[in-house]
Amino acid sequence: NGDSTAAACNTWKIFGRKNESDEWVMLDSQDSVEWSTAAQSLTFTLSNVNAYNAYMFQCSAVVNIDDTYYGGQLDMAEWKLILA
């Protein structure tokens, strides 16, 4: 997450596709992920053997603990896909 646990995405899906004409393939989904501190990094393992030319991160819920932004702000530092 970024600077705020209240604006961190906690439910998402990650998709991949090989070509622009291909359908998006769901590679992973997470639901109600709990962030304990700001600027925290978490690791999730995917069981995927295919390489893709494009990836899409789709956030469908933000923690929004304090209701400051009423779900209108997403605070995300970065996400990495690492071949293991």
Secondary structure, 3 states (H helix, E strand, C coil): CCCCCCCCEEEEEEEEECCCCCCCEEEEEECCCCCCCCCCCCCCCCCCCCCCCEEEEEEEEECCCCCCCCCCCCCCCCCCCCCC
